[in-house]
Amino acid sequence: MLKDMLIWTSQLRLMTVGVICVVFQFLEQIECGPEERSTEGSLVWQLETERWRRMTTSGDLKTSVGDAYHPHFYEKGALKNVTAQLGQTVYLHCVVRNLGDRTVSWIRRRDFHVLTVGETTYTAEERFEAVHMSHGDDWVLKIRLAELADQGDYECQVNTHPLMSYFVHLTVLVPEAGILGERDLLVSSGSYINLTCIIRQSPSPPVFVFWYHNDRMINYDSSRGKITLQKASEDTAMSTLYIKNAKASDSGNYTCGPSNAGATSVLVHVVNGQKPAAMQHDADSTSATDNFTRSTQFFISLACTLFVIQWSS
C-alpha cells in the first residue's frame, strides 16, 4: 500500500512539473516579441517547421519553402500550348498563388502590347478581356472570335522584383473542307452516289454541313438518301451524302458547305449501264489516235529533211 502511494505521488509530481513547463513556455510566447516567437527550438518554431515541411512535400508547390509566402505560378495541369479554331472564343489561363498586393498582366509578345493589367483591359480591341473571379488565383485572358493574327506567344507577368513570367503559345487553325475522290465522278444509272466530305483542322465540328445539288440545298430530301455528320478524330469532322438508285437527273455539281470552312464541289455524271467503260474505251482510243498522228508527222518531217539534204548534195 505504501509502495503504491509513493508511485502515485511520483507520477503526480511529474505531471505537475510538465504542466508548469507548458505554462511557462506559453507565457514566454506571449511576452516575447514577434521575432523571438519563432526562435529555433521554441514551440512556434517547431509548428511552423512542420507546417512548411508538409506544404513542400505535398506536391502542391513547385519549388522552395519560400514559395509558401511569395507569389508563384501554379503549373500543375496548366496548358502552355493552346489550340483554337478560327472564330472561336479562347481562354488563356495563368494561376498565381499568394499574389498579395502584386498585379498580374497579360502581354502579347508579338508587339509587346499590354492587353490587361489586373482586372482592367488595356487595349482598344474589344475582343480581348481580363477575366478573374473574386479571391481566385486564376487570371484569364479571354479572346473572342480568334483570328490568324492572334497566333503566337502570350506572357502572363507578375510585377515582382525581378519580374515573374509565364508563357502560353496560341495556335489558330483554319478548317479546310474537301470531298474524297476525283473531281469528276462517273456513276452507273440505278447504282448509288456516295460522297464523303472531310473537314480538317477543325477541333470543334461544324454546327452544320449543307449539301447542294447544283444550286438547290438537298439536306432534307430524304426519300432516296441521307446525310450524316460526325467527328472523325480530334481535329477532323466528316459528312457523307448517300443517294440510292441514281438516275440521269441526279447528274450535276455537288457541293459540301460546312459552317466553319469554305465550300468544296465535285461533278457527278450518271450514265446508262456500260457507258462508263465505253467512255474509258473512247478516251483510250482517242489517246492512241493522237499518238499515231504525232508519230506520222515525225516520220514525214524526217523524210522531207533527208530528201532536202540529198538534193542539195
C-alpha positions as CSV (number, residue, x, y, z in Angstrom):
1,M,0.0,0.0,0.0
2,L,2.8,2.4,0.9
3,K,4.6,1.5,-2.3
4,D,1.6,2.3,-4.4
5,M,1.2,5.7,-2.7
6,L,4.9,6.5,-3.4
7,I,4.5,5.6,-7.1
8,W,1.3,7.7,-7.4
9,T,3.0,10.7,-5.7
10,S,5.9,10.5,-8.1
11,Q,3.6,10.5,-11.1
12,L,1.7,13.4,-9.7
13,R,4.9,15.4,-9.2
14,L,6.0,14.6,-12.8
15,M,2.6,15.8,-14.2
16,T,2.8,19.0,-12.1
17,V,6.3,19.7,-13.5
18,G,5.0,19.1,-17.0
19,V,2.1,21.4,-16.6
20,I,4.3,24.1,-15.1
21,C,6.7,23.8,-18.1
22,V,3.9,24.2,-20.6
23,V,2.5,27.2,-18.8
24,F,6.0,28.9,-18.7
25,Q,6.5,28.2,-22.4
26,F,3.1,29.6,-23.2
27,L,3.9,32.8,-21.2
28,E,7.2,33.0,-22.9
29,Q,5.5,33.1,-26.3
30,I,3.1,35.8,-25.1
31,E,5.8,38.0,-23.6
32,C,8.4,37.8,-26.3
33,G,8.3,39.9,-29.5
34,P,7.3,38.7,-33.0
35,E,10.9,38.0,-34.0
36,E,11.5,35.9,-30.8
37,R,8.4,33.8,-31.1
38,S,9.9,31.8,-34.0
39,T,13.3,31.2,-32.5
40,E,14.8,27.8,-33.0
41,G,13.6,25.3,-30.5
42,S,10.5,27.1,-29.5
43,L,7.1,25.6,-29.8
44,V,6.1,28.1,-32.6
45,W,9.3,27.3,-34.5
46,Q,8.5,23.6,-34.3
47,L,4.9,24.1,-35.5
48,E,6.0,26.4,-38.4
49,T,8.7,23.9,-39.4
50,E,6.3,21.0,-39.5
51,R,3.7,23.1,-41.5
52,W,6.3,24.1,-44.1
53,R,7.6,20.6,-44.4
54,R,4.1,19.4,-45.1
55,M,3.5,22.1,-47.7
56,T,6.7,21.5,-49.6
57,T,6.3,17.7,-49.7
58,S,2.6,17.6,-50.7
59,G,3.3,18.2,-54.4
60,D,1.1,21.4,-54.4
61,L,4.1,23.7,-54.6
62,K,6.6,23.6,-57.3
63,T,9.8,24.9,-55.7
64,S,11.1,26.0,-52.3
65,V,9.7,26.7,-48.9
66,G,9.8,30.4,-49.7
67,D,7.0,29.9,-52.2
68,A,4.6,29.3,-49.4
69,Y,4.6,33.1,-48.7
70,H,5.7,34.6,-52.0
71,P,3.9,34.8,-55.4
72,H,4.5,31.8,-57.6
73,F,2.9,30.2,-60.7
74,Y,0.9,27.0,-60.1
75,E,1.6,25.0,-63.2
76,K,0.0,21.6,-62.3
77,G,-2.4,20.8,-65.1
78,A,-1.8,24.1,-66.9
79,L,-1.8,24.3,-70.7
80,K,1.2,26.1,-72.2
81,N,0.1,25.3,-75.7
82,V,-3.5,26.2,-76.6
83,T,-5.1,25.3,-80.0
84,A,-8.2,27.1,-81.1
85,Q,-10.3,27.3,-84.2
86,L,-10.7,30.4,-86.3
87,G,-13.6,32.4,-85.0
88,Q,-13.8,30.6,-81.6
89,T,-13.5,32.1,-78.1
90,V,-10.2,31.3,-76.5
91,Y,-9.3,31.3,-72.8
92,L,-5.6,31.5,-71.7
93,H,-5.1,30.7,-68.0
94,C,-2.5,31.9,-65.6
95,V,-2.7,30.6,-62.0
96,V,-0.8,32.7,-59.4
97,R,-0.6,31.6,-55.7
98,N,0.0,34.1,-52.9
99,L,-0.2,37.1,-55.1
100,G,-0.6,39.5,-52.2
101,D,-0.5,43.1,-53.4
102,R,1.2,42.3,-56.7
103,T,-0.5,42.7,-60.1
104,V,-0.9,40.2,-63.0
105,S,-0.7,41.5,-66.5
106,W,-1.1,39.8,-69.9
107,I,1.2,40.9,-72.7
108,R,1.1,39.9,-76.4
109,R,4.7,39.1,-77.3
110,R,4.4,39.8,-81.0
111,D,4.2,43.5,-80.5
112,F,4.7,43.7,-76.7
113,H,1.3,45.2,-76.3
114,V,-0.1,45.2,-72.8
115,L,-3.5,43.7,-73.1
116,T,-4.7,43.6,-69.4
117,V,-3.5,44.8,-66.0
118,G,-5.2,43.2,-63.1
119,E,-8.9,43.1,-64.0
120,T,-8.6,46.1,-66.4
121,T,-8.3,45.7,-70.2
122,Y,-5.7,48.0,-71.7
123,T,-6.5,47.7,-75.4
124,A,-8.9,49.2,-77.8
125,E,-9.6,45.7,-79.3
126,E,-12.8,44.7,-77.7
127,R,-12.1,41.0,-78.5
128,F,-9.7,40.9,-75.5
129,E,-10.9,40.8,-71.9
130,A,-9.5,40.2,-68.5
131,V,-11.5,37.6,-66.5
132,H,-10.9,37.0,-62.8
133,M,-13.1,35.6,-60.1
134,S,-13.0,37.4,-56.8
135,H,-10.5,35.9,-54.4
136,G,-9.4,33.4,-57.1
137,D,-5.9,32.5,-58.2
138,D,-6.7,32.1,-62.0
139,W,-6.1,35.2,-64.1
140,V,-7.6,34.6,-67.5
141,L,-7.1,36.3,-70.9
142,K,-10.3,35.9,-73.0
143,I,-10.0,36.3,-76.7
144,R,-13.3,36.4,-78.7
145,L,-13.5,35.5,-82.4
146,A,-9.9,34.3,-82.7
147,E,-8.1,35.4,-85.8
148,L,-5.0,34.1,-87.5
149,A,-3.1,37.2,-86.4
150,D,-3.8,36.2,-82.8
151,Q,-1.3,33.3,-83.1
152,G,1.9,33.4,-81.1
153,D,3.1,33.8,-77.5
154,Y,1.4,35.5,-74.7
155,E,3.1,36.4,-71.4
156,C,1.5,36.4,-68.0
157,Q,3.6,38.7,-65.9
158,V,3.7,39.4,-62.2
159,N,5.3,42.7,-61.1
160,T,7.7,41.2,-58.5
161,H,11.4,42.1,-58.4
162,P,12.7,40.5,-60.6
163,L,9.6,40.1,-62.8
164,M,7.9,36.7,-62.9
165,S,6.7,35.5,-66.3
166,Y,4.7,32.5,-67.6
167,F,4.2,31.9,-71.3
168,V,1.3,30.4,-73.3
169,H,1.5,29.7,-77.0
170,L,-1.7,30.0,-79.0
171,T,-2.2,28.3,-82.4
172,V,-5.2,29.2,-84.5
173,L,-6.4,26.6,-87.0
174,V,-8.3,27.4,-90.2
175,P,-10.7,24.5,-91.1
176,E,-10.5,23.2,-94.7
177,A,-13.0,21.0,-96.5
178,G,-12.5,18.5,-99.3
179,I,-14.5,15.8,-101.0
180,L,-12.7,12.5,-101.3
181,G,-12.1,11.1,-104.8
182,E,-11.9,12.6,-108.3
183,R,-13.3,16.0,-109.2
184,D,-15.3,14.3,-112.0
185,L,-17.2,11.1,-111.0
186,L,-18.9,8.6,-113.3
187,V,-21.9,6.7,-111.7
188,S,-23.9,4.0,-113.4
189,S,-27.7,4.5,-113.6
190,G,-29.5,2.5,-110.9
191,S,-26.5,2.4,-108.5
192,Y,-25.8,4.9,-105.8
193,I,-24.0,8.2,-105.2
194,N,-21.8,8.2,-102.1
195,L,-19.8,11.4,-101.4
196,T,-17.6,11.9,-98.3
197,C,-16.6,15.5,-97.2
198,I,-13.7,15.7,-94.8
199,I,-13.3,18.9,-92.7
200,R,-9.7,19.1,-91.4
201,Q,-8.1,21.4,-88.8
202,S,-11.5,21.5,-87.0
203,P,-11.1,20.9,-83.3
204,S,-14.8,21.7,-82.9
205,P,-17.0,20.0,-85.6
206,P,-19.1,22.4,-87.8
207,V,-22.5,23.2,-86.4
208,F,-24.0,22.1,-89.7
209,V,-22.9,20.9,-93.2
210,F,-25.2,21.9,-96.1
211,W,-25.1,19.7,-99.3
212,Y,-26.2,21.2,-102.6
213,H,-27.1,19.7,-105.9
214,N,-26.3,22.4,-108.4
215,D,-28.0,25.4,-106.6
216,R,-30.5,23.5,-104.6
217,M,-29.9,22.5,-100.9
218,I,-30.8,18.8,-100.6
219,N,-30.3,18.2,-96.8
220,Y,-34.0,17.5,-96.4
221,D,-34.5,15.3,-99.5
222,S,-34.6,12.0,-97.6
223,S,-36.8,10.0,-100.0
224,R,-33.7,8.3,-101.7
225,G,-30.8,9.0,-99.4
226,K,-29.4,10.5,-96.2
227,I,-26.7,12.9,-94.9
228,T,-24.6,12.3,-91.8
229,L,-22.1,14.4,-89.8
230,Q,-19.7,13.0,-87.2
231,K,-16.3,13.7,-85.6
232,A,-13.7,11.5,-87.2
233,S,-10.7,12.4,-85.0
234,E,-9.5,15.1,-82.6
235,D,-9.4,17.8,-85.2
236,T,-11.3,16.3,-88.1
237,A,-15.0,16.0,-88.9
238,M,-16.7,14.0,-91.7
239,S,-20.0,14.4,-93.5
240,T,-21.4,11.9,-96.0
241,L,-24.0,12.2,-98.7
242,Y,-25.7,9.0,-99.9
243,I,-28.3,8.8,-102.7
244,K,-29.6,5.4,-103.9
245,N,-31.0,4.4,-107.3
246,A,-29.1,7.2,-109.1
247,K,-30.7,8.5,-112.3
248,A,-29.8,10.9,-115.1
249,S,-31.5,13.8,-113.3
250,D,-29.0,13.3,-110.4
251,S,-26.1,14.4,-112.6
252,G,-24.6,17.7,-111.9
253,N,-22.5,19.6,-109.4
254,Y,-22.5,18.5,-105.7
255,T,-21.2,21.0,-103.1
256,C,-20.3,20.4,-99.4
257,G,-20.7,23.6,-97.4
258,P,-19.6,23.3,-93.7
259,S,-20.5,26.1,-91.3
260,N,-16.8,26.7,-90.4
261,A,-15.0,26.2,-93.7
262,G,-15.1,27.1,-97.4
263,A,-17.3,25.0,-99.7
264,T,-15.9,22.3,-102.0
265,S,-17.5,20.6,-105.0
266,V,-17.4,17.7,-107.4
267,L,-19.1,16.9,-110.7
268,V,-21.1,13.7,-110.9
269,H,-22.2,12.1,-114.2
270,V,-24.9,9.4,-114.1
271,V,-24.7,7.3,-117.2
272,N,-26.5,4.2,-118.5
273,G,-25.1,0.7,-118.0
274,Q,-21.7,0.2,-119.6
275,K,-21.3,3.8,-120.7
276,P,-18.5,4.5,-118.2
277,A,-16.4,1.6,-119.7
278,A,-17.3,2.8,-123.2
279,M,-16.3,6.3,-122.3
280,Q,-13.0,5.0,-120.9
281,H,-12.5,3.0,-124.1
282,D,-13.3,6.0,-126.3
283,A,-10.7,8.0,-124.2
284,D,-8.1,5.3,-124.8
285,S,-8.9,5.2,-128.5
286,T,-8.6,9.0,-128.7
287,S,-5.3,8.9,-126.9
288,A,-4.0,6.1,-129.3
289,T,-5.1,8.1,-132.3
290,D,-3.3,11.2,-131.1
291,N,-0.1,9.2,-130.6
292,F,-0.3,7.8,-134.1
293,T,-0.9,11.2,-135.6
294,R,2.2,12.6,-133.8
295,S,4.3,9.6,-134.9
296,T,3.2,10.0,-138.6
297,Q,4.0,13.7,-138.6
298,F,7.5,13.0,-137.1
299,F,8.4,10.4,-139.9
300,I,7.1,12.7,-142.6
301,S,9.2,15.5,-141.3
302,L,12.3,13.3,-141.1
303,A,11.8,12.1,-144.7
304,C,11.5,15.6,-146.0
305,T,14.7,16.6,-144.2
306,L,16.6,13.7,-145.7
307,F,15.3,14.5,-149.2
308,V,16.4,18.1,-148.9
309,I,19.9,17.1,-147.8
310,Q,20.3,14.6,-150.6
311,W,19.0,17.1,-153.3
312,S,21.4,19.8,-152.0
313,S,24.4,17.5,-152.4
